[in-house]
Amino acid sequence: FRMNLDGPIDLTLLERSLLQIMQRHEALRTSFRVVDSEIQQIVLPDPVFSLEAVDLRALPPDKQDAEVDAICLHEAQTGFDLTKAPPLRAKLLHLNDSRHMLVLTSHQIICDGWSIGVLMEEMSKDYTALARQETAPLPPLNFQFGDYVVGQLETIAQPEAQTQLSCWRE
């Protein structure tokens, strides 16, 4: 996912904002392992993450575009080691002093197109609050995605759900 950012960017605040969003969402600090043929999630108590900055300001605009495309392609083609959290990478590309691009790459196991939009909206709100030295605008979540999954598994295990599944399979 690419997000254009205009104006001066504080790399430290942007990284801090991403860390706060990762703290808010367990899925963004989860790793996975296989134990006895079963996938288990391991949620880290604190996120481990660093935002990489890439300075493209010395390149002419047409070369910048080609380099941005190459970076994005490389990120999309680079896999994740799901045994290590987070299944998320971020790069901040500096195009000039007031034009930047944030490139976020996540594994589909933790983030889809809709989720990345939520992530970007939350990061934007959090970054703005940090830049203004205000308190974080986003309260901790009382319900995580894992809670939703557990609820879905419990629903599917009910006899009524099994009857419906059988009907659909037939």
C-alpha positions in Angstrom: 0.0 0.0 0.0 1.3 3.4 -0.9 0.3 6.6 0.9 1.4 10.0 -0.4 2.4 12.4 2.4 2.8 16.2 1.8 4.7 18.6 4.0 7.6 18.0 6.4 7.7 14.6 8.0 9.2 13.7 11.3 10.5 10.2 10.9 10.7 9.6 14.6 7.1 10.6 15.2 5.9 8.6 12.2 7.7 5.5 13.6 6.3 6.2 17.0 2.8 6.5 15.6 3.2 3.1 13.8 4.4 1.5 17.0 1.4 2.9 18.9 -1.0 1.5 16.3 0.8 -1.8 16.5 0.4 -1.8 20.3 -3.3 -1.1 19.8 -3.8 -4.0 17.4 -2.6 -7.5 18.5 -2.6 -8.8 14.9 0.2 -6.3 14.0 2.5 -7.9 16.7 1.6 -11.5 16.1 3.8 -14.3 14.9 2.8 -17.8 14.0 4.2 -21.3 14.5 3.2 -24.8 13.8 2.9 -27.2 16.8 1.6 -30.7 16.2 0.2 -29.7 12.8 -1.7 -26.8 14.3 -1.0 -23.1 13.7 -0.6 -21.1 16.9 -0.5 -17.4 17.3 2.0 -15.7 19.5 1.1 -12.1 20.4 4.1 -10.1 21.5 3.4 -7.8 24.5 5.3 -5.0 22.8 5.8 -4.3 19.1 9.2 -4.7 17.6 9.5 -2.5 14.5 11.6 0.1 12.7 10.6 2.4 9.9 13.2 2.5 7.1 13.8 5.8 5.3 15.0 5.9 1.7 16.2 9.2 0.3 15.3 9.6 -3.4 15.6 13.4 -3.4 18.8 13.4 -5.6 17.0 11.6 -8.4 15.1 13.4 -11.2 11.3 12.9 -11.1 11.3 10.2 -13.9 14.0 8.2 -12.1 12.2 8.7 -8.8 9.0 7.2 -10.3 11.0 4.2 -11.6 12.7 3.7 -8.3 9.4 4.0 -6.3 7.9 1.3 -8.6 11.0 -0.9 -8.2 10.9 -0.5 -4.4 7.2 -1.3 -4.2 7.7 -4.4 -6.5 10.5 -5.6 -4.4 8.5 -5.2 -1.2 5.5 -7.0 -2.7 7.7 -9.9 -3.8 9.6 -10.2 -0.6 8.1 -12.8 1.7 7.6 -12.7 5.5 8.9 -15.1 8.1 5.7 -15.6 10.0 7.6 -17.1 12.9 8.8 -13.5 13.6 6.6 -10.6 14.3 5.5 -8.3 12.8 4.2 -9.5 9.5 4.4 -5.8 8.5 7.1 -3.7 6.9 7.2 0.1 6.3 9.4 2.4 4.2 9.3 6.1 4.0 10.5 7.4 0.7 11.7 11.0 0.6 10.9 12.4 -2.8 11.7 16.1 -2.0 11.5 18.1 1.2 7.7 18.3 1.2 6.7 15.2 -0.7 7.1 11.7 0.7 5.5 8.3 0.2 4.9 5.7 2.9 5.0 2.2 1.6 3.4 -0.4 3.9 3.6 -4.1 3.1 1.8 -6.6 5.2 1.1 -10.3 5.0 -2.5 -11.2 4.1 -2.7 -13.3 7.3 -3.0 -10.1 9.3 -4.2 -7.4 7.0 -6.5 -7.0 4.0 -7.4 -4.1 1.8 -10.1 -2.8 4.2 -7.8 -3.3 7.3 -4.9 -1.3 5.7 -7.3 1.6 5.2 -8.2 1.5 8.9 -4.5 1.3 9.8 -3.7 4.3 7.6 -6.5 6.3 9.1 -5.5 5.5 12.6 -1.8 6.2 11.9 -2.7 9.6 10.4 -4.8 10.6 13.5 -2.1 9.4 15.8 0.7 11.1 13.9 -1.2 14.4 13.9 -1.8 14.2 17.7 1.9 13.4 18.3 3.0 16.3 16.1 0.7 18.6 18.1 1.9 17.1 21.3 -1.7 16.1 22.2 -2.7 12.9 23.9 -3.3 9.8 21.7 -6.7 10.2 20.1 -7.3 6.4 19.9 -8.3 4.5 23.1 -7.1 0.9 23.6 -9.3 -1.6 21.9 -11.6 -3.8 24.1 -12.1 -6.3 21.3 -9.3 -7.6 19.1 -9.6 -9.5 15.8 -8.6 -12.7 17.7 -11.7 -12.3 19.8 -13.8 -12.2 16.7 -12.1 -15.3 15.3 -12.8 -17.2 18.6 -16.5 -16.2 18.4 -16.7 -17.4 14.8 -15.2 -20.7 15.7 -17.6 -21.1 18.6 -20.5 -20.3 16.2 -19.3 -22.8 13.6 -19.1 -25.5 16.3 -22.8 -25.2 17.1 -25.0 -28.0 15.8 -27.2 -25.5 13.9 -24.2 -24.2 12.0 -23.1 -27.7 11.2 -26.5 -28.4 9.8 -26.3 -25.3 7.6 -22.8 -26.2 6.4 -24.0 -29.6 5.5 -26.8 -28.1 3.5 -24.5 -25.8 1.6 -22.0 -28.7 0.9 -24.7 -30.8 -0.6 
